[in-house]
Amino acid sequence: MSSAITNAGEALIALHQNQETGLVIDKFIIANVAGVDPAAAVDRAEGKPAAEDILLEYIIPAENKGYINPNQVVFSMLLGSDIGDFYFNWLGLYSSADDTVVAITYCPTLSKWKTAHPTMGNAITRNFMLEYSSIQDVTQIDVSADTWQIDFTARLKGIDERERMSNKDIYGEACFFGDGYLVINDADTFKLQPGTGYVEGIRIDQVAEQIINPGALPAEVFLDVALQPQGSDRVAIASVVFADPGDYADGTNDNHYGQKIADIDGDGVVTDFRPKSLGSAGEMMAEKDHTHDEYEPKTNTDTIYIGCGAMTSSMTDGATSEVVEDTANGLSRSVASFPGTDKNTSMEFEFLMPGNWDADTITAKLVWSAPVAVAGDEVRFDLAAVAIGDGEALDTPLGAAVAIDDTVTAAGMKQKSTSSADLTVGGIPSAGDLVRFKLTRDFDYGTQPLADVAQGLGLLITYGKV
């Protein structure tokens, strides 16, 4: 099954964002289109199917529209058993007001049957997630998506994989504690001892002694380890095998990892091949050297100053770029004026990172002023960035933003904020990349928010050097 925003849909979203008007997606179009390959990429130039191919135009109720986050919204279709009979392989999200198919899914041919007593029909639910920068704002969806509208499979598998890789960083490719998974010869009966181990970051437990039968000797003993579905969960499975399974993906795309644990010679003598810890998990951790150079503060750094005069007001909810003059001395300066009421506003800028950038995290400080303020007023700005390399799309999502906070000392004073936390630049950063930044004021931040304009003068960007 494949899905994509159409070219026309992408242009329509951008148009509504630029005009600051709401985009109403009000229908699912259900069709049976000859020649659709569910494994093929969606043709983004495709539009509404021919009238004879369209089976149903489903009007999406308001309660079937929800947002997951500012960049993801979901639309849901519920086809009860009073609808049918037909087959379909094509779904489209459609805006009637703009007469545009916004997004398309190719799916395997599905059947929809209407109840005709005594034969029962079927009910079908389909959810269509639309991902686009600030899509929640342009579709004006203000209700959070319910759990039934969201497929958490990818997220949960991602959590499993991050946990597996974290364990592998600690325990290596394999690690066994005590006698866990030890093969012994007990009066010519081969047994696997209970205990705990890790294979490729997957924690496995042998809860009781297990008799194993290697067959003809000599023999090798391996574990075939995987995280596999069990009900609504995924659990660790470790199977004993007597030939090297290697690393492979099974029919459900679950990864398996092979690990040799023993050799048995022709006389039944067992040689243990398990990589072993120094003792218990806790003891092993205690023996590790916890001095990590990579966690020490960077000392080989450089700083770039970006004046706000080099920044561009965001087309959506932009701050104001202007030149102001100091009253007493008549000196002019370019500033970015971020208002303190109504909504968050943003400025954007970009520049080529130096060739000696280590492509790691960066930090930032904001130089700013508050023309009208009370000492103690608080401000917060959020900074996000993405690196664009040669041959990479300019329209790439920003990385996660970090906060830049400060407190007013007095009105009209030049101020420099404290340093932000480490900012991870989105994309795949490399030295010399074009890096795009977005600076956004959180206008109502704090217990005593600055209620008036905050004037940005410039940003200090500090980066690590190779």
C-alpha positions as CSV (number, residue, x, y, z in Angstrom):
1,M,0.0,0.0,0.0
2,S,1.4,3.4,-0.9
3,S,0.2,7.0,-0.1
4,A,1.3,10.5,-1.2
5,I,0.1,14.1,-1.3
6,T,-0.7,15.0,-4.9
7,N,1.1,17.8,-6.8
8,A,-2.2,19.7,-6.9
9,G,-2.7,19.0,-3.1
10,E,0.7,20.3,-2.2
11,A,0.1,23.5,-4.2
12,L,-3.3,23.9,-2.7
13,I,-2.0,23.6,0.9
14,A,0.8,26.2,0.1
15,L,-1.8,28.5,-1.4
16,H,-4.0,28.4,1.7
17,Q,-1.0,28.9,3.9
18,N,0.1,32.0,2.0
19,Q,-3.4,33.4,1.9
20,E,-4.0,32.5,5.6
21,T,-7.3,30.8,4.6
22,G,-8.6,27.5,5.8
23,L,-8.4,24.4,3.7
24,V,-11.5,22.2,4.0
25,I,-11.0,18.5,3.3
26,D,-14.5,17.1,3.4
27,K,-14.6,13.8,1.5
28,F,-13.0,10.4,0.9
29,I,-13.4,9.3,-2.7
30,I,-13.6,5.5,-3.0
31,A,-12.9,4.1,-6.4
32,N,-11.9,0.9,-8.2
33,V,-9.3,1.9,-10.8
34,A,-8.0,-0.6,-13.3
35,G,-4.3,-1.3,-13.2
36,V,-3.6,0.1,-9.7
37,D,-0.5,-1.6,-8.1
38,P,-0.7,-1.2,-4.3
39,A,3.1,-1.7,-4.1
40,A,3.9,1.1,-6.7
41,A,4.5,4.7,-5.8
42,V,1.4,7.0,-6.1
43,D,1.4,9.1,-9.3
44,R,1.4,12.5,-7.7
45,A,0.1,14.1,-11.0
46,E,-3.1,12.0,-10.7
47,G,-6.4,13.7,-10.0
48,K,-10.0,12.5,-9.5
49,P,-10.8,9.1,-11.1
50,A,-13.1,8.8,-14.0
51,A,-16.8,9.0,-12.9
52,E,-17.4,5.4,-13.8
53,D,-14.6,4.3,-11.5
54,I,-15.9,6.2,-8.4
55,L,-18.0,4.0,-6.1
56,L,-18.7,6.4,-3.2
57,E,-18.0,9.9,-2.0
58,Y,-17.9,9.7,1.8
59,I,-18.5,12.9,3.6
60,I,-16.1,13.2,6.6
61,P,-17.9,14.1,9.8
62,A,-16.3,16.7,12.0
63,E,-15.6,14.2,14.7
64,N,-13.6,12.1,12.3
65,K,-11.0,14.8,11.8
66,G,-8.2,15.1,14.4
67,Y,-4.6,16.4,14.8
68,I,-1.7,14.3,16.0
69,N,0.7,17.3,16.1
70,P,1.0,20.6,14.3
71,N,2.4,18.8,11.2
72,Q,0.1,15.8,11.1
73,V,-3.6,15.5,10.9
74,V,-5.8,12.4,10.4
75,F,-9.1,11.8,8.6
76,S,-11.2,8.8,9.3
77,M,-13.9,6.9,7.3
78,L,-16.4,4.5,8.8
79,L,-18.3,2.4,6.3
80,G,-21.1,0.5,8.1
81,S,-22.7,-2.8,7.1
82,D,-25.5,-0.8,5.4
83,I,-23.1,0.2,2.6
84,G,-22.2,-2.0,-0.4
85,D,-21.7,-4.1,-2.5
86,F,-18.4,-3.2,-4.2
87,Y,-14.7,-3.7,-4.5
88,F,-12.2,-0.8,-4.2
89,N,-8.4,-0.3,-4.5
90,W,-8.1,3.6,-4.5
91,L,-8.8,6.2,-1.8
92,G,-8.5,9.9,-2.1
93,L,-8.8,12.9,0.2
94,Y,-10.8,15.5,-1.6
95,S,-11.6,19.2,-1.1
96,S,-15.0,20.0,-2.7
97,A,-14.5,23.8,-2.3
98,D,-11.3,23.6,-4.3
99,D,-12.3,20.7,-6.5
100,T,-8.9,19.1,-5.7
101,V,-7.7,15.6,-4.8
102,V,-5.3,16.4,-2.0
103,A,-3.8,13.0,-1.3
104,I,-4.1,9.4,-2.7
105,T,-3.7,5.9,-1.3
106,Y,-3.3,2.8,-3.5
107,C,-4.5,-0.3,-1.6
108,P,-5.0,-4.0,-2.2
109,T,-8.4,-4.7,-3.6
110,L,-10.9,-4.7,-0.7
111,S,-14.5,-5.9,-0.6
112,K,-17.4,-4.0,1.0
113,W,-20.6,-5.9,1.5
114,K,-24.0,-4.7,2.6
115,T,-26.0,-6.8,5.0
116,A,-28.7,-8.7,3.2
117,H,-30.3,-11.0,5.7
118,P,-29.5,-13.7,6.5
119,T,-26.1,-12.8,5.1
120,M,-24.2,-10.3,7.2
121,G,-22.3,-7.5,5.6
122,N,-18.9,-6.1,6.8
123,A,-17.8,-2.8,8.4
124,I,-14.6,-1.0,7.3
125,T,-12.6,1.7,9.0
126,R,-9.9,3.6,7.1
127,N,-7.7,6.3,8.5
128,F,-5.7,8.7,6.3
129,M,-2.9,10.6,8.0
130,L,-1.8,13.8,6.1
131,E,1.7,15.1,7.0
132,Y,2.7,18.6,5.9
133,S,4.4,21.6,7.7
134,S,1.8,23.4,9.8
135,I,-1.1,21.3,8.3
136,Q,-3.1,21.5,11.5
137,D,-3.2,25.3,11.3
138,V,-4.2,25.4,7.6
139,T,-6.9,22.7,8.0
140,Q,-8.1,24.4,11.2
141,I,-8.5,21.1,13.0
142,D,-8.5,21.7,16.8
143,V,-9.6,18.3,18.1
144,S,-6.8,15.9,19.1
145,A,-7.0,12.6,17.2
146,D,-8.4,9.7,19.2
147,T,-6.4,6.5,19.8
148,W,-8.6,4.6,17.3
149,Q,-7.5,6.9,14.5
150,I,-3.8,6.4,14.9
151,D,-1.7,3.4,14.0
152,F,1.0,3.2,16.7
153,T,2.8,0.2,15.1
154,A,5.7,2.3,13.6
155,R,6.2,4.2,16.8
156,L,6.2,1.1,19.0
157,K,8.6,-0.7,16.7
158,G,10.8,2.5,16.8
159,I,10.8,2.4,20.6
160,D,11.8,-1.3,20.5
161,E,14.6,-0.6,18.1
162,R,16.0,2.3,20.1
163,E,15.9,0.1,23.2
164,R,17.7,-2.7,21.4
165,M,20.4,-0.3,20.1
166,S,20.9,1.2,23.6
167,N,21.3,-2.3,25.0
168,K,23.8,-3.1,22.3
169,D,25.8,0.0,23.2
170,I,26.1,-1.3,26.7
171,Y,26.4,-5.1,26.3
172,G,27.9,-5.4,22.8
173,E,26.8,-8.0,20.2
174,A,26.2,-10.6,22.9
175,C,26.6,-10.9,26.7
176,F,25.5,-13.7,29.1
177,F,25.3,-13.5,32.9
178,G,26.5,-16.4,35.1
179,D,25.3,-19.7,33.8
180,G,22.6,-18.3,31.6
181,Y,22.3,-20.3,28.4
182,L,25.3,-22.5,29.4
183,V,25.3,-25.9,27.6
184,I,26.3,-28.8,29.9
185,N,26.6,-32.6,29.4
186,D,24.8,-34.3,32.2
187,A,25.4,-38.0,31.8
188,D,25.2,-37.8,28.0
189,T,22.1,-35.6,28.2
190,F,22.7,-32.1,27.0
191,K,21.0,-29.3,28.9
192,L,20.6,-25.5,28.6
193,Q,21.0,-23.8,31.9
194,P,18.5,-21.0,33.1
195,G,19.6,-17.4,33.2
196,T,19.8,-14.1,31.3
197,G,21.6,-12.8,28.3
198,Y,21.6,-10.2,25.6
199,V,22.0,-10.9,21.9
200,E,22.2,-7.9,19.6
201,G,20.6,-5.8,22.3
202,I,17.6,-8.2,22.8
203,R,17.3,-9.3,26.4
204,I,16.5,-13.0,26.6
205,D,15.6,-15.2,29.7
206,Q,15.8,-19.0,30.0
207,V,13.4,-19.5,32.9
208,A,14.1,-23.2,33.5
209,E,16.7,-25.9,32.6
210,Q,16.0,-27.2,29.1
211,I,17.0,-30.5,27.5
212,I,18.4,-30.1,24.0
213,N,19.1,-32.7,21.3
214,P,22.0,-31.8,19.0
215,G,21.7,-35.2,17.1
216,A,24.9,-36.6,15.6
217,L,28.1,-35.4,17.2
218,P,30.2,-33.3,16.8
219,A,27.7,-30.4,16.8
220,E,27.5,-26.6,17.1
221,V,24.9,-24.9,19.2
222,F,23.4,-21.6,18.3
223,L,20.6,-19.3,19.5
224,D,18.1,-17.8,17.0
225,V,17.0,-14.6,18.7
226,A,14.2,-12.2,17.6
227,L,11.5,-9.9,18.9
228,Q,8.2,-11.4,17.6
229,P,4.5,-10.6,17.8
230,Q,2.6,-12.2,20.6
231,G,-1.0,-11.0,20.8
232,S,-0.7,-7.2,20.9
233,D,2.8,-7.3,22.2
234,R,6.3,-8.2,20.9
235,V,8.4,-10.5,23.0
236,A,11.9,-11.9,22.9
237,I,12.2,-15.4,21.5
238,A,15.4,-17.4,21.7
239,S,15.3,-20.8,19.9
240,V,18.1,-23.4,20.1
241,V,19.4,-24.5,16.6
242,F,22.3,-26.6,15.5
243,A,23.3,-24.8,12.3
244,D,24.3,-21.1,12.1
245,P,21.1,-19.2,11.3
246,G,23.0,-16.0,10.6
247,D,21.1,-12.7,10.7
248,Y,18.0,-12.5,8.6
249,A,14.4,-11.1,8.3
250,D,11.5,-13.5,8.5
251,G,8.3,-13.4,6.5
252,T,6.8,-10.8,8.8
253,N,9.9,-8.6,8.5
254,D,11.1,-9.3,12.0
255,N,14.8,-9.3,12.3
256,H,16.5,-12.5,13.7
257,Y,20.1,-12.7,15.0
258,G,22.2,-15.8,15.3
259,Q,24.7,-16.3,18.2
260,K,26.9,-19.3,18.8
261,I,26.9,-20.5,22.4
262,A,28.7,-23.9,22.4
263,D,30.7,-26.6,20.6
264,I,30.1,-30.3,21.4
265,D,32.9,-32.6,20.1
266,G,32.5,-36.2,19.1
267,D,33.0,-37.4,22.7
268,G,30.3,-35.1,24.1
269,V,32.8,-32.6,25.6
270,V,31.2,-29.1,25.6
271,T,33.2,-26.0,24.9
272,D,31.4,-22.8,26.0
273,F,31.3,-20.0,23.4
274,R,29.1,-17.5,25.2
275,P,30.5,-14.0,25.5
276,K,30.3,-13.5,29.3
277,S,29.9,-10.5,31.6
278,L,32.1,-9.9,34.6
279,G,29.2,-11.0,36.9
280,S,25.8,-9.6,37.3
281,A,24.5,-6.8,35.1
282,G,25.2,-4.4,38.0
283,E,28.7,-5.6,38.5
284,M,29.5,-5.4,34.8
285,M,28.3,-1.8,34.7
286,A,30.4,-1.0,37.8
287,E,33.5,-2.2,36.1
288,K,33.1,0.1,33.1
289,D,35.0,3.3,32.8
290,H,32.5,6.1,32.9
291,T,34.8,8.9,31.7
292,H,33.4,9.7,28.3
293,D,35.3,12.4,26.3
294,E,32.3,12.8,24.1
295,Y,30.3,14.1,27.0
296,E,32.7,16.8,28.0
297,P,32.0,20.4,27.0
298,K,33.3,21.4,23.7
299,T,36.5,23.5,23.8
300,N,37.3,23.8,20.1
301,T,34.5,26.1,19.0
302,D,33.9,29.1,16.9
303,T,31.0,31.7,16.9
304,I,29.1,33.3,14.0
305,Y,26.9,36.4,14.5
306,I,23.8,36.7,12.3
307,G,22.2,40.2,12.4
308,C,18.5,40.3,12.3
309,G,18.7,42.5,9.3
310,A,19.8,39.3,7.4
311,M,16.6,37.5,8.5
312,T,13.4,37.2,6.6
313,S,9.9,37.4,8.1
314,S,8.1,34.1,7.9
315,M,5.2,34.2,5.4
316,T,3.0,32.5,7.9
317,D,2.8,34.4,11.3
318,G,5.9,36.4,10.5
319,A,7.6,38.9,12.8
320,T,8.3,42.3,11.4
321,S,11.6,43.2,9.9
322,E,12.2,47.0,10.2
323,V,14.7,49.7,10.7
324,V,14.5,51.8,13.8
325,E,16.3,55.0,14.8
326,D,17.6,55.8,18.3
327,T,15.9,59.0,19.4
328,A,18.8,60.8,21.1
329,N,21.6,60.1,18.7
330,G,19.9,59.4,15.4
331,L,21.6,56.0,14.9
332,S,19.6,53.5,12.8
333,R,19.6,49.7,13.2
334,S,17.8,46.7,11.6
335,V,15.7,44.7,14.0
336,A,13.2,41.9,14.0
337,S,10.1,43.0,16.0
338,F,8.3,40.2,17.7
339,P,5.0,41.3,19.2
340,G,3.9,40.3,22.7
341,T,0.2,39.7,21.9
342,D,-2.1,37.4,20.0
343,K,0.2,34.7,18.6
344,N,3.8,33.4,18.2
345,T,5.7,35.0,15.3
346,S,8.8,33.9,13.5
347,M,11.9,35.0,11.4
348,E,14.0,32.8,9.2
349,F,17.5,32.9,7.8
350,E,20.0,30.6,6.3
351,F,23.7,30.4,5.7
352,L,26.4,27.9,4.6
353,M,28.1,26.4,7.6
354,P,31.9,26.6,7.5
355,G,34.0,23.8,6.2
356,N,35.5,23.1,9.6
357,W,32.1,22.5,11.3
358,D,32.1,19.1,13.1
359,A,28.4,18.6,12.0
360,D,27.4,18.1,15.6
361,T,25.1,20.1,17.8
362,I,25.2,23.9,18.0
363,T,24.2,26.5,20.7
364,A,22.8,30.0,20.4
365,K,22.4,33.2,22.3
366,L,20.1,36.0,21.3
367,V,21.1,39.7,21.4
368,W,17.9,41.7,21.8
369,S,16.2,44.6,23.5
370,A,12.7,45.6,24.9
371,P,11.8,49.2,24.1
372,V,8.8,49.0,26.5
373,A,9.2,46.7,29.5
374,V,9.3,46.2,33.2
375,A,12.3,44.7,34.9
376,G,11.6,41.0,35.5
377,D,9.5,40.5,32.3
378,E,10.3,37.2,30.7
379,V,10.8,36.2,27.1
380,R,11.3,32.9,25.3
381,F,12.4,32.2,21.8
382,D,12.5,28.8,20.1
383,L,15.2,28.1,17.5
384,A,15.1,25.2,15.1
385,A,17.3,24.3,12.1
386,V,17.8,21.8,9.3
387,A,20.9,21.1,7.1
388,I,20.5,20.8,3.4
389,G,23.2,19.1,1.4
390,D,23.8,19.2,-2.4
391,G,21.1,17.2,-4.2
392,E,18.8,17.3,-1.1
393,A,15.3,18.8,-1.1
394,L,15.0,22.3,0.3
395,D,11.6,21.5,1.6
396,T,12.9,19.4,4.5
397,P,11.4,19.4,8.1
398,L,13.3,21.3,10.8
399,G,14.8,19.5,13.7
400,A,13.5,19.8,17.2
401,A,13.6,23.3,18.6
402,V,15.5,24.5,21.7
403,A,14.5,27.4,23.9
404,I,16.4,30.6,24.4
405,D,15.2,32.4,27.6
406,D,16.0,35.7,29.1
407,T,14.6,38.2,31.6
408,V,14.3,42.0,31.1
409,T,16.8,44.0,33.2
410,A,15.4,47.4,32.0
411,A,13.6,48.9,29.0
412,G,15.8,50.0,26.1
413,M,18.9,48.1,27.1
414,K,21.0,45.8,24.9
415,Q,20.7,42.3,26.4
416,K,22.3,39.0,25.6
417,S,20.5,35.8,26.7
418,T,22.0,32.8,28.3
419,S,23.0,30.0,26.0
420,S,20.4,27.6,24.6
421,A,20.7,23.9,25.2
422,D,22.4,21.9,22.5
423,L,20.5,22.2,19.2
424,T,20.4,19.1,17.0
425,V,20.3,20.3,13.4
426,G,17.7,18.3,11.4
427,G,18.5,16.4,8.2
428,I,21.9,14.8,7.7
429,P,24.4,17.6,8.6
430,S,27.8,17.9,7.0
431,A,30.4,20.6,7.0
432,G,29.6,23.2,4.3
433,D,25.9,22.4,4.3
434,L,23.3,25.1,3.8
435,V,21.5,25.4,7.2
436,R,18.1,26.9,7.4
437,F,17.0,28.4,10.8
438,K,13.6,29.5,12.2
439,L,13.5,31.8,15.3
440,T,10.1,32.0,16.9
441,R,8.9,34.0,19.9
442,D,6.7,32.2,22.4
443,F,4.7,35.4,23.1
444,D,3.0,34.3,26.4
445,Y,5.9,32.4,28.0
446,G,6.6,32.8,31.7
447,T,4.8,33.9,34.9
448,Q,5.5,37.5,33.9
449,P,5.5,37.6,30.1
450,L,6.8,40.6,28.3
451,A,3.6,42.1,27.0
452,D,5.2,44.3,24.4
453,V,7.6,44.1,21.5
454,A,10.9,42.2,21.8
455,Q,13.4,43.5,19.3
456,G,15.8,40.9,18.0
457,L,19.2,42.4,17.1
458,G,21.1,39.2,16.2
459,L,22.0,35.7,17.0
460,L,25.3,34.2,18.2
461,I,25.7,30.7,16.8
462,T,28.4,28.6,18.4
463,Y,29.5,25.4,16.7
464,G,32.2,22.8,17.2
465,K,35.2,22.7,14.9
466,V,37.1,19.7,13.6
